[in-house]
């Protein structure tokens, strides 16, 4: 698979529609998607043949008339909604040390572009797309609709989501976001840094017979590798608490604690039958999205 846009390049582009389309088209081309089978698939449009397209999709009658190769694109009918849920708490402003001085991006920006790309794919196949941004200070909500105009409206809402201090507690979340209200596919993006399991409680509450929940857990190289040296002062972005540590002595203890945290979180995902994918904000955006879509493509979604 070709890597399309690395984090530093993306941070400089700052064009959400362009980036979302580029990443989505590249990822989908990498899947080598064949003609969709089953009911609910109807002809959508022609497009110029590209290397790798199945020969069976070439319209030979049109070739005879125009002396050019065109393939028939099919678009499935869809009656599902795709809900994009964004954790907008303060911890999502984390940026890795190596990217901070180069104009890199933080988790919240990565999440915006990831959700914009998923929204683009959903609207291309006719699904309705809605948005929910959650923090203790702000609840952003955009109802699920379909069409390109609505997708652009979704991008505007994504760009306006402001970070709050923490993830909201259950009583702060409106009734229209309660259990079973967001049926279809719910895609939740968060780092799952939480004080009292509040994010996991919310995500698990969304699971219902007519709802599939997918969690995208974001991290960065700093969290995975602890590359620090010397005396380092760390600050909790949500509480503001600071701690000065000797990196060499703290590294082993930290990595063990992080491994335990991840293991406990993965167990909760499995318990509630929630698929989890992992996104490293220091790696190209298309990487985690490709693996997720490839897995769905393999099982026939």
Backbone bond lengths (Angstrom), bond angles and torsions (degrees), N, CA, C in turn:
res aa  C-N    CA-C-N  psi(-1)  N-CA   C-N-CA  omega(-1)  CA-C   N-CA-C  phi
1 X - - - 1.471 - - 1.525 110.33 -
2 X 1.311 115.78 135.22 1.461 120.72 177.89 1.521 109.80 -77.33
3 X 1.323 116.06 135.92 1.458 120.07 174.85 1.526 108.03 -86.79
4 X 1.310 117.15 122.23 1.452 120.05 -170.11 1.516 113.98 -91.66
5 X 1.312 117.80 -55.31 1.457 119.17 -174.18 1.518 109.51 -133.55
6 X 1.312 117.34 114.56 1.456 120.76 178.13 1.522 109.49 -80.38
7 X 1.331 118.49 163.27 1.471 121.25 -174.20 1.525 114.67 -57.15
8 X 1.325 117.93 -41.99 1.458 119.49 -176.97 1.521 111.14 -69.48
9 X 1.337 116.57 -38.92 1.465 119.55 176.12 1.512 110.59 -62.56
10 X 1.321 115.79 -45.24 1.456 121.10 -179.52 1.520 111.82 -60.86
11 X 1.327 116.62 -39.88 1.458 120.54 -179.86 1.520 111.30 -63.28
12 X 1.332 116.43 -28.28 1.463 119.66 179.33 1.524 112.26 -83.74
13 X 1.331 116.58 -29.49 1.461 119.32 -176.91 1.520 111.21 -68.66
14 X 1.351 117.34 -52.14 1.466 122.23 176.94 1.524 113.28 57.87
15 X 1.311 117.53 27.11 1.464 121.16 177.39 1.517 107.79 -117.59
16 X 1.319 116.09 95.46 1.454 120.23 -172.32 1.528 113.26 -61.61
17 X 1.347 120.10 -46.13 1.466 119.08 179.81 1.525 112.46 -60.86
18 X 1.332 117.47 -44.71 1.454 121.44 -179.19 1.521 111.44 -62.73
19 X 1.325 115.72 -46.72 1.465 120.03 -178.52 1.526 110.70 -63.79
20 X 1.325 117.07 -46.05 1.465 120.95 -178.19 1.524 110.94 -59.79
21 X 1.326 117.33 -45.31 1.463 120.50 -179.76 1.522 111.12 -66.14
22 X 1.329 117.03 -42.18 1.466 120.93 -178.35 1.518 111.29 -63.54
23 X 1.330 116.34 -47.61 1.458 120.28 -179.92 1.527 110.71 -65.48
24 X 1.333 117.05 -45.50 1.471 120.55 -177.71 1.522 111.03 -61.83
25 X 1.330 117.66 -47.01 1.456 120.50 -178.18 1.523 111.03 -65.76
26 X 1.324 116.16 -37.34 1.455 119.27 178.36 1.511 112.63 -67.07
27 X 1.321 116.30 -43.18 1.460 120.53 179.62 1.520 110.60 -65.20
28 X 1.334 116.99 -45.91 1.452 120.01 -178.81 1.524 111.66 -64.65
29 X 1.326 117.35 -37.12 1.467 120.55 176.51 1.525 109.91 -64.59
30 X 1.317 116.49 -36.54 1.463 120.51 179.46 1.513 113.02 -66.86
31 X 1.341 116.84 -22.93 1.467 119.96 179.06 1.526 112.54 -77.70
32 X 1.359 116.19 -14.71 1.467 121.12 -177.20 1.521 110.34 52.92
33 X 1.323 115.41 50.87 1.456 120.52 -175.78 1.522 111.50 -62.10
34 X 1.320 116.59 131.34 1.454 121.53 177.34 1.520 109.73 -92.81
35 X 1.342 114.88 177.34 1.455 119.17 178.77 1.518 109.78 -58.76
36 X 1.320 117.92 133.47 1.452 121.55 -179.78 1.520 109.67 -71.67
37 X 1.325 117.08 144.43 1.447 123.05 -178.24 1.526 110.37 -111.13
38 X 1.341 114.87 163.46 1.454 119.42 173.76 1.509 112.25 96.02
39 X 1.336 115.15 -177.15 1.455 120.50 -178.02 1.515 110.37 -76.08
40 X 1.319 115.32 163.56 1.454 120.09 175.95 1.506 113.49 80.67
41 X 1.367 118.09 16.94 1.459 120.62 179.10 1.514 107.82 -116.25
42 X 1.314 117.32 126.86 1.445 120.17 -179.32 1.525 109.57 -137.89
43 X 1.331 115.84 159.51 1.459 121.11 -178.75 1.521 110.68 -62.45
44 X 1.355 115.70 137.34 1.453 120.21 -179.15 1.527 111.42 -112.66
45 X 1.349 117.25 -56.58 1.459 119.47 -175.03 1.523 109.89 -167.53
46 X 1.344 115.26 168.06 1.453 121.12 171.73 1.523 109.52 -95.98
47 X 1.317 115.77 153.97 1.455 120.98 168.65 1.525 108.08 -147.25
48 X 1.332 116.77 161.21 1.457 121.72 -178.95 1.529 110.49 -63.82
49 X 1.322 116.01 141.57 1.467 121.51 178.35 1.523 110.37 -63.37
50 X 1.327 116.14 139.97 1.457 122.12 176.05 1.521 108.61 -125.51
51 X 1.344 117.85 146.86 1.466 120.35 178.11 1.530 110.98 -53.39
52 X 1.324 116.54 132.04 1.460 120.66 -178.03 1.518 112.84 103.79
53 X 1.345 118.10 -18.72 1.461 120.29 176.47 1.525 109.65 -67.35
54 X 1.337 118.52 139.59 1.467 120.88 177.23 1.524 110.67 -61.26
55 X 1.337 116.62 135.72 1.462 120.62 -178.85 1.520 111.69 -63.25
56 X 1.327 116.25 -26.81 1.450 119.88 -179.63 1.516 113.65 -65.46
57 X 1.344 117.68 -15.42 1.471 120.44 -178.75 1.529 112.00 -92.46
58 X 1.337 117.14 -4.23 1.462 119.75 178.31 1.529 109.47 -71.82
59 X 1.322 116.27 134.09 1.463 120.93 176.06 1.533 107.75 -88.50
60 X 1.331 116.08 101.34 1.467 120.24 -173.70 1.522 111.67 -72.54
61 X 1.323 117.95 -29.34 1.462 119.44 176.61 1.514 110.77 -64.97
62 X 1.330 115.79 -40.51 1.459 119.64 178.12 1.527 110.34 -68.23
63 X 1.336 116.07 -34.70 1.474 119.87 176.60 1.526 110.46 -62.50
64 X 1.346 116.66 -40.77 1.464 120.47 -178.93 1.519 111.48 -63.52
65 X 1.347 116.00 -31.32 1.464 119.57 -179.03 1.524 112.59 -84.17
66 X 1.330 116.80 -32.84 1.463 119.79 -171.49 1.520 114.08 -112.63
67 X 1.353 116.59 -13.52 1.464 121.56 -175.42 1.530 111.80 60.47
68 X 1.327 116.41 27.55 1.466 122.52 175.85 1.526 108.79 -133.52
69 X 1.325 114.50 150.53 1.467 119.69 -178.00 1.527 110.74 -89.83
70 X 1.323 115.21 126.47 1.457 121.24 174.76 1.525 108.61 -129.74
71 X 1.335 115.97 147.22 1.461 120.37 175.62 1.520 108.58 -113.56
72 X 1.331 114.87 151.42 1.455 121.36 178.72 1.517 108.62 -90.71
73 X 1.312 116.85 125.37 1.457 121.76 176.32 1.521 108.81 -96.51
74 X 1.325 115.27 135.37 1.461 120.80 176.90 1.509 109.41 -106.93
75 X 1.284 115.90 145.65 1.466 120.96 178.07 1.519 108.11 -127.90
76 X 1.312 117.37 123.98 1.456 119.47 -176.37 1.525 110.84 -78.40
77 X 1.320 114.93 146.65 1.450 119.55 171.23 1.524 107.98 -71.35
78 X 1.297 117.25 144.07 1.463 119.27 -176.39 1.512 109.88 -141.63
79 X 1.315 114.94 139.11 1.455 118.73 176.58 1.522 110.15 -124.14
80 X 1.353 116.22 24.54 1.452 118.80 178.35 1.517 110.69 -105.72
81 X 1.301 114.63 158.45 1.456 121.30 171.99 1.519 109.17 -109.28
82 X 1.310 115.67 142.20 1.460 121.79 174.98 1.527 106.98 -108.69
83 X 1.330 115.79 117.06 1.457 121.21 -179.48 1.526 109.85 -101.38
84 X 1.320 116.62 127.48 1.457 122.70 179.41 1.526 108.35 -104.61
85 X 1.319 116.64 114.29 1.463 121.88 -176.11 1.520 109.27 -111.40
86 X 1.325 116.57 123.37 1.459 122.48 -174.94 1.529 111.13 -115.53
87 X 1.316 115.72 120.94 1.464 121.61 171.31 1.532 107.60 -74.28
88 X 1.331 116.29 113.88 1.462 120.78 -177.25 1.529 111.22 -110.13
89 X 1.327 116.71 31.38 1.464 119.84 177.36 1.525 110.73 -77.13
90 X 1.320 116.36 167.41 1.458 122.42 -171.93 1.532 113.35 -62.27
91 X 1.323 117.37 -30.48 1.464 119.59 -178.84 1.528 112.13 -64.43
92 X 1.332 116.74 -19.82 1.462 120.58 179.37 1.527 112.28 -73.97
93 X 1.332 117.42 -2.30 1.462 120.80 174.92 1.526 112.06 -90.04
94 X 1.320 117.07 7.06 1.463 120.61 179.10 1.520 110.68 -65.81
95 X 1.330 115.12 137.71 1.455 122.63 176.95 1.520 107.53 -132.44
96 X 1.313 117.62 144.53 1.458 119.59 -177.51 1.524 110.71 -73.37
97 X 1.315 115.49 154.61 1.457 121.25 -176.41 1.528 111.88 -61.28
98 X 1.322 117.49 -39.28 1.470 119.94 -176.48 1.534 112.30 -71.89
99 X 1.336 116.97 -23.96 1.462 120.26 -178.87 1.518 113.23 -93.11
100 X 1.329 116.56 -20.89 1.465 120.31 -172.75 1.522 112.23 -58.76
101 X 1.328 117.43 -41.09 1.464 120.10 -177.10 1.503 114.03 -84.74
102 X 1.344 117.54 -0.54 1.459 121.06 -177.00 1.523 112.52 -115.32
103 X 1.314 115.93 16.75 1.462 119.39 -180.00 1.511 112.93 72.78
104 X 1.333 116.52 29.31 1.463 120.58 -179.56 1.513 112.40 -71.93
105 X 1.307 115.27 -172.72 1.465 118.91 -174.81 1.513 111.27 -118.20
106 X 1.331 114.75 158.11 1.454 120.31 177.59 1.533 109.33 -99.29
107 X 1.318 115.13 178.34 1.464 119.99 -175.20 1.532 112.38 -61.06
108 X 1.322 116.74 -36.73 1.458 119.29 -177.46 1.522 111.20 -64.91
109 X 1.337 117.09 -41.54 1.459 119.55 177.40 1.526 111.04 -65.04
110 X 1.324 116.18 -43.57 1.465 119.98 177.51 1.529 109.68 -56.46
111 X 1.330 115.50 -44.62 1.470 120.41 -178.96 1.524 111.04 -62.88
112 X 1.328 117.54 -40.52 1.468 120.44 179.28 1.537 110.50 -57.92
113 X 1.331 116.45 -48.49 1.459 120.45 -176.66 1.530 111.39 -70.41
114 X 1.315 116.93 -36.46 1.457 120.10 176.92 1.525 110.66 -62.31
115 X 1.323 117.14 -46.56 1.459 121.02 -179.85 1.532 111.53 -68.93
116 X 1.324 117.05 -35.41 1.463 119.80 176.20 1.520 110.68 -61.61
117 X 1.336 116.61 -38.89 1.462 121.11 179.62 1.517 111.08 -68.00
118 X 1.326 116.98 -44.37 1.462 120.64 177.70 1.532 109.94 -62.67
119 X 1.331 116.09 -40.26 1.457 120.05 177.55 1.516 112.22 -61.84
120 X 1.319 116.22 -38.45 1.469 120.53 178.79 1.526 110.53 -63.92
121 X 1.340 116.28 -46.16 1.461 120.40 179.33 1.527 110.49 -61.34
122 X 1.328 116.61 -42.98 1.466 120.68 -178.92 1.524 111.58 -63.30
123 X 1.338 116.95 -45.59 1.457 117.88 -177.92 1.527 111.61 -70.60
124 X 1.328 117.47 -27.36 1.465 120.56 176.66 1.524 111.56 -65.44
125 X 1.338 117.27 -30.91 1.457 119.43 -179.81 1.521 112.31 -98.87
126 X 1.329 116.82 10.39 1.453 121.13 171.95 1.507 116.23 90.49
127 X 1.328 118.14 6.45 1.463 120.39 179.24 1.527 111.09 -77.62
128 X 1.322 115.46 153.50 1.455 120.12 169.66 1.515 109.11 -79.26
129 X 1.321 116.98 144.53 1.465 121.62 -178.22 1.520 109.51 -128.38
130 X 1.334 116.31 128.80 1.460 121.61 176.50 1.512 110.44 -124.42
131 X 1.325 116.64 163.45 1.465 121.81 -175.80 1.518 110.50 -132.79
132 X 1.332 115.29 138.13 1.456 121.85 173.62 1.527 107.76 -133.17
133 X 1.331 117.21 122.84 1.460 122.42 174.57 1.520 108.53 -111.96
134 X 1.345 116.69 129.36 1.462 120.22 -171.50 1.520 112.92 -125.44
135 X 1.323 115.17 124.81 1.456 122.33 168.25 1.524 107.53 -151.96
136 X 1.335 116.31 168.96 1.459 119.91 -178.16 1.523 112.21 -66.56
137 X 1.327 117.68 -20.56 1.471 121.30 -179.16 1.519 113.39 -100.79
138 X 1.331 117.31 -25.08 1.467 119.73 -174.55 1.525 110.46 -138.11
139 X 1.337 116.20 137.61 1.456 122.92 169.36 1.526 106.47 -119.88
140 X 1.326 117.21 108.79 1.465 121.63 179.85 1.522 108.57 -100.85
141 X 1.339 116.21 133.57 1.462 119.88 -175.91 1.522 109.96 -141.55
142 X 1.331 115.05 129.78 1.459 121.69 174.31 1.527 107.35 -129.65
143 X 1.345 118.66 119.86 1.469 120.61 -178.03 1.529 111.49 -60.16
144 X 1.315 115.65 155.81 1.463 121.12 -179.73 1.527 110.44 -76.80
145 X 1.317 115.70 124.95 1.464 123.57 175.40 1.524 107.28 -140.33
146 X 1.326 116.99 169.03 1.458 119.05 175.95 1.521 110.64 -117.51
147 X 1.334 115.77 174.28 1.456 121.50 178.99 1.518 113.05 101.54
148 X 1.330 114.67 155.71 1.462 120.61 -176.24 1.526 111.88 -67.15
149 X 1.321 117.12 -36.66 1.463 119.91 179.43 1.527 110.64 -61.80
150 X 1.328 115.76 -40.56 1.462 118.97 178.53 1.528 110.55 -67.29
151 X 1.340 117.35 -36.16 1.463 120.40 178.26 1.530 110.72 -60.29
152 X 1.320 117.05 -42.60 1.469 120.19 177.35 1.533 110.73 -64.13
153 X 1.324 116.28 -35.55 1.470 119.18 175.70 1.521 110.39 -65.46
154 X 1.316 116.40 -38.38 1.459 121.26 177.67 1.530 110.47 -62.84
155 X 1.343 117.02 -41.16 1.471 120.29 178.14 1.524 111.12 -60.98
156 X 1.315 116.26 -39.61 1.458 120.35 178.57 1.520 110.33 -62.99
157 X 1.318 116.97 -43.74 1.466 120.46 178.70 1.526 110.89 -65.33
158 X 1.340 116.67 -40.56 1.461 119.96 178.30 1.526 111.30 -59.28
159 X 1.320 116.34 -43.45 1.458 120.58 -177.54 1.524 112.13 -68.01
160 X 1.333 116.19 -21.61 1.464 120.35 -177.17 1.523 113.66 -95.87
161 X 1.329 117.60 -5.37 1.466 120.00 178.64 1.526 109.13 -64.34
162 X 1.330 116.12 122.09 1.463 121.70 -178.26 1.533 110.60 -104.29
163 X 1.326 116.83 140.53 1.470 118.67 179.21 1.521 111.89 -71.06
164 X 1.315 115.69 139.44 1.452 121.73 172.46 1.514 109.37 -106.87
165 X 1.299 117.33 -170.75 1.466 120.25 -174.61 1.522 112.06 -74.66
166 X 1.327 117.11 -52.82 1.459 121.17 -176.27 1.528 109.87 -135.63
167 X 1.309 116.13 176.09 1.462 121.08 172.22 1.530 107.39 -74.13
168 X 1.325 118.51 140.04 1.477 119.58 -175.96 1.523 112.69 -66.52
169 X 1.299 115.27 146.88 1.464 120.88 173.09 1.527 109.23 -76.25
170 X 1.311 116.75 160.24 1.467 121.74 -174.00 1.532 113.96 -51.01
171 X 1.360 120.11 -44.41 1.472 119.36 -179.14 1.533 113.41 -64.62
172 X 1.337 118.17 -19.23 1.460 121.07 -179.50 1.521 112.71 -81.74
173 X 1.324 117.42 -15.16 1.459 121.29 -176.27 1.526 109.33 -86.54
174 X 1.337 118.01 123.42 1.474 121.40 -174.94 1.530 113.05 -60.52
175 X 1.335 114.95 158.10 1.460 120.92 -177.20 1.528 112.19 -62.05
176 X 1.354 117.51 -32.45 1.467 118.45 -176.70 1.529 112.19 -72.95
177 X 1.332 117.13 -2.56 1.462 120.51 173.22 1.522 110.71 -108.52
178 X 1.330 116.43 15.05 1.463 120.90 -176.11 1.516 111.00 -75.45
179 X 1.333 114.51 -179.75 1.458 121.40 -176.78 1.530 111.44 -54.87
180 X 1.331 116.02 131.28 1.451 121.38 174.60 1.517 115.19 81.92
181 X 1.315 118.61 -7.84 1.460 120.61 -177.42 1.526 111.97 -79.69
182 X 1.322 117.43 -26.60 1.462 120.84 179.78 1.527 108.44 -105.31
183 X 1.326 116.92 71.64 1.455 120.97 -178.22 1.520 109.88 -77.58
184 X 1.326 116.20 156.15 1.450 122.06 -177.85 1.512 110.18 112.83
185 X 1.326 116.36 -132.51 1.456 122.60 177.01 1.521 108.59 -110.60
186 X 1.323 117.13 122.76 1.464 122.09 179.15 1.523 107.94 -111.50
187 X 1.320 116.20 120.44 1.456 122.81 -177.15 1.526 108.48 -111.49
188 X 1.326 116.51 109.18 1.465 122.23 -174.60 1.521 110.23 -104.98
189 X 1.328 117.34 125.52 1.465 121.61 178.59 1.524 109.13 -113.25
190 X 1.326 115.95 122.96 1.464 122.25 -177.21 1.523 108.94 -160.83
191 X 1.340 116.15 162.18 1.468 118.63 170.44 1.528 110.72 -91.86
192 X 1.334 115.78 -7.85 1.470 123.35 178.61 1.535 112.15 60.25
193 X 1.325 115.41 29.56 1.457 119.55 169.00 1.526 106.85 -82.97
194 X 1.325 116.95 115.90 1.456 121.10 -171.53 1.520 110.00 -144.57
195 X 1.321 114.26 156.95 1.461 119.92 -177.63 1.524 111.88 -93.32
196 X 1.317 116.95 -43.94 1.473 121.13 -175.29 1.527 112.05 -130.73
197 X 1.335 115.93 37.68 1.467 122.13 178.12 1.527 112.91 63.93
198 X 1.357 116.36 21.97 1.462 119.07 -173.89 1.526 112.83 -66.95
199 X 1.338 118.35 -34.92 1.467 119.61 -179.53 1.523 109.85 -69.85
200 X 1.322 115.63 -45.81 1.460 119.41 -179.53 1.519 111.24 -64.84
201 X 1.322 118.00 -37.04 1.462 121.01 177.56 1.526 110.58 -61.67
202 X 1.336 116.48 -42.25 1.464 120.09 179.01 1.519 110.97 -66.26
203 X 1.318 117.03 -46.25 1.468 120.75 -177.57 1.526 110.53 -63.37
204 X 1.319 117.24 -44.35 1.463 119.77 -179.08 1.524 111.56 -66.99
205 X 1.339 117.67 -27.62 1.467 120.47 179.80 1.524 111.76 -70.60
206 X 1.330 117.55 -17.93 1.459 120.88 -178.90 1.523 112.32 -78.17
207 X 1.328 116.21 -20.80 1.454 120.49 -176.30 1.526 110.68 -66.02
208 X 1.325 115.74 126.52 1.462 121.95 -178.17 1.522 108.16 -152.76
209 X 1.343 117.96 165.67 1.471 120.38 -177.57 1.526 113.93 -54.61
210 X 1.343 117.76 -35.55 1.455 120.80 -177.63 1.528 112.37 -100.25
211 X 1.319 116.41 15.72 1.465 119.99 -175.29 1.524 110.62 -132.00
212 X 1.319 115.56 130.73 1.461 121.66 172.85 1.523 108.02 -107.59
213 X 1.319 116.94 127.71 1.459 121.53 -178.39 1.527 109.39 -110.77
214 X 1.325 115.16 128.84 1.460 122.12 176.24 1.521 108.19 -121.34
215 X 1.313 116.87 128.55 1.464 121.69 178.80 1.518 109.65 -106.46
216 X 1.319 116.50 130.21 1.460 122.22 173.57 1.525 107.22 -108.90
217 X 1.311 116.28 108.71 1.464 120.89 -177.97 1.527 109.50 -93.97
218 X 1.323 116.04 122.56 1.455 120.98 -177.72 1.529 111.27 -97.05
219 X 1.317 114.80 144.06 1.458 121.69 175.35 1.515 107.91 -145.52
220 X 1.322 117.40 -176.91 1.464 121.69 174.51 1.528 108.40 -141.18
221 X 1.327 116.01 170.45 1.467 120.42 -178.10 1.527 112.20 -58.18
222 X 1.327 116.74 -35.65 1.468 120.00 -179.18 1.525 110.94 -59.61
223 X 1.325 116.62 -42.01 1.464 120.40 -179.19 1.525 111.83 -69.42
224 X 1.315 116.26 -36.20 1.458 119.98 -175.86 1.527 112.92 -77.75
225 X 1.345 116.48 -35.61 1.466 119.77 -169.35 1.520 115.38 -116.10
226 X 1.338 117.33 -16.76 1.467 121.94 -177.01 1.539 110.35 47.96
227 X 1.339 117.70 68.73 1.462 121.63 -172.64 1.538 114.51 -85.14
228 X 1.315 118.24 14.54 1.460 122.17 -171.07 1.532 111.40 -79.93
229 X 1.329 114.18 154.74 1.458 121.02 176.92 1.526 109.44 -135.05
230 X 1.344 115.45 157.68 1.459 120.06 177.44 1.509 112.66 71.10
231 X 1.329 115.41 -155.89 1.464 121.97 177.45 1.529 109.13 -84.67
232 X 1.304 116.18 125.85 1.466 120.60 -176.70 1.526 109.30 -128.15
233 X 1.340 115.14 133.65 1.465 120.21 176.70 1.533 108.73 -102.78
234 X 1.308 116.13 118.11 1.455 121.89 179.15 1.524 109.95 -102.11
235 X 1.328 114.72 146.72 1.464 120.26 178.15 1.520 109.97 -128.80
236 X 1.304 116.28 131.55 1.456 122.22 173.55 1.530 107.71 -75.06
237 X 1.329 117.21 116.90 1.458 120.82 -174.59 1.519 112.82 -64.84
238 X 1.315 117.79 -25.11 1.467 120.06 -177.01 1.521 112.72 -92.21
239 X 1.340 117.75 -37.42 1.464 119.63 -178.59 1.526 112.59 -97.51
240 X 1.341 116.65 -20.12 1.460 120.56 -177.49 1.523 113.74 81.15
241 X 1.310 117.82 -1.83 1.463 120.96 179.74 1.530 110.68 -68.84
242 X 1.333 115.56 142.01 1.454 121.46 -178.97 1.519 110.41 -120.09
243 X 1.340 114.18 152.85 1.453 119.53 179.03 1.519 109.48 -147.33
244 X 1.312 116.73 128.08 1.456 123.01 178.27 1.526 108.85 -95.50
245 X 1.330 116.51 124.57 1.461 120.16 -177.91 1.521 110.53 -133.54
246 X 1.324 114.99 157.90 1.462 122.11 170.29 1.521 106.52 -88.79
247 X 1.334 116.36 114.99 1.463 120.77 -171.28 1.525 112.86 -57.15
248 X 1.324 116.42 -41.65 1.463 119.82 -175.73 1.520 111.34 -61.36
249 X 1.340 116.93 -42.36 1.460 120.98 -179.44 1.536 111.92 -75.37
250 X 1.322 116.35 -30.54 1.467 120.01 -174.12 1.524 113.26 -84.46
251 X 1.319 118.36 -19.92 1.465 121.10 -171.05 1.522 112.86 -59.53
252 X 1.323 118.04 -51.89 1.463 120.86 -176.68 1.526 111.42 -61.87
253 X 1.336 115.92 -42.63 1.468 119.64 179.75 1.517 110.98 -64.36
254 X 1.347 115.86 -41.58 1.463 119.65 179.97 1.528 111.05 -63.55
255 X 1.326 117.87 -49.70 1.459 121.29 -177.25 1.524 111.79 -60.44
256 X 1.318 116.86 -35.84 1.460 120.37 176.85 1.531 110.58 -66.79
257 X 1.338 115.94 -44.19 1.468 120.34 179.33 1.530 110.73 -64.33
258 X 1.317 117.24 -39.64 1.466 120.61 179.79 1.525 110.65 -65.70
259 X 1.339 116.49 -39.59 1.458 121.19 178.09 1.530 110.53 -63.10
260 X 1.318 116.91 -41.39 1.466 121.03 178.61 1.526 111.02 -65.97
261 X 1.323 116.40 -42.12 1.461 121.48 177.08 1.525 110.78 -58.65
262 X 1.331 116.11 -45.56 1.461 120.02 -177.95 1.526 111.68 -67.98
263 X 1.313 116.29 -38.98 1.460 120.30 179.50 1.533 110.77 -63.66
264 X 1.325 116.69 -44.02 1.466 120.73 179.40 1.525 111.04 -64.04
265 X 1.334 116.37 -38.98 1.464 120.66 179.94 1.526 110.56 -67.38
266 X 1.318 116.71 -43.62 1.469 120.52 179.40 1.527 110.80 -61.72
267 X 1.321 116.96 -36.69 1.468 120.12 177.95 1.529 111.15 -63.29
268 X 1.329 116.05 -39.72 1.468 119.17 177.97 1.525 111.21 -66.29
269 X 1.317 117.36 -40.02 1.468 119.87 176.77 1.527 110.52 -59.77
270 X 1.317 116.53 -45.48 1.460 120.37 -179.76 1.530 111.26 -64.66
271 X 1.318 116.35 -40.49 1.459 121.04 -179.34 1.526 111.28 -59.30
272 X 1.338 116.32 -39.76 1.464 121.01 -177.39 1.524 112.65 -96.90
273 X 1.340 116.58 8.70 1.469 122.43 178.29 1.517 111.86 56.38
274 X 1.298 115.47 45.76 1.454 122.66 178.05 1.526 108.99 -106.59
275 X 1.322 116.08 124.10 1.459 119.53 177.50 1.524 109.04 -73.98
276 X 1.317 116.92 134.22 1.460 120.65 178.87 1.518 109.48 -120.77
277 X 1.323 116.44 131.05 1.453 122.08 171.14 1.526 107.52 -116.38
278 X 1.310 116.19 156.78 1.459 120.77 -175.58 1.527 110.15 -116.72
279 X 1.320 115.47 134.82 1.455 121.32 178.66 1.517 110.64 -124.37
280 X 1.309 116.07 124.18 1.463 122.25 176.53 1.521 107.80 -99.34
281 X 1.317 117.78 117.95 1.464 120.69 -174.90 1.520 112.57 -68.81
282 X 1.323 117.61 -9.01 1.469 121.03 175.98 1.523 111.88 -95.01
283 X 1.329 116.69 4.78 1.456 122.17 176.32 1.527 108.78 -115.03
284 X 1.352 117.39 160.00 1.471 120.14 -179.13 1.520 112.25 -54.99
285 X 1.314 115.12 143.30 1.461 122.10 -175.71 1.522 112.48 -59.51
286 X 1.324 117.10 -37.25 1.458 119.68 -173.96 1.521 112.95 -71.52
287 X 1.319 118.11 -12.64 1.454 120.69 -173.54 1.530 112.68 -63.72
288 X 1.345 116.58 -55.26 1.465 118.65 -178.26 1.523 110.74 -70.59
289 X 1.335 117.32 -33.93 1.456 120.53 -179.74 1.528 110.66 -66.49
290 X 1.315 116.68 -39.49 1.466 120.81 -179.54 1.529 110.75 -61.49
291 X 1.331 116.59 -47.95 1.464 119.88 -177.38 1.535 110.95 -63.60
292 X 1.323 116.48 -37.05 1.466 120.32 178.37 1.526 110.91 -65.71
293 X 1.339 117.37 -49.86 1.453 120.90 -178.02 1.524 111.67 -68.18
294 X 1.325 117.01 -34.24 1.460 120.00 177.87 1.514 111.05 -63.67
295 X 1.337 116.43 -39.76 1.463 120.92 178.72 1.524 110.34 -64.71
296 X 1.328 117.39 -42.08 1.468 120.93 179.20 1.523 110.31 -67.98
297 X 1.327 116.32 -38.37 1.465 120.55 179.85 1.522 110.80 -63.92
298 X 1.328 116.83 -37.53 1.459 121.83 -177.42 1.531 111.28 -65.29
299 X 1.335 116.37 -36.04 1.473 118.77 -177.69 1.528 111.90 -93.38
300 X 1.344 116.52 4.98 1.455 118.97 169.80 1.501 116.37 94.25
301 X 1.360 119.06 19.17 1.464 119.66 177.42 1.511 109.40 -72.80
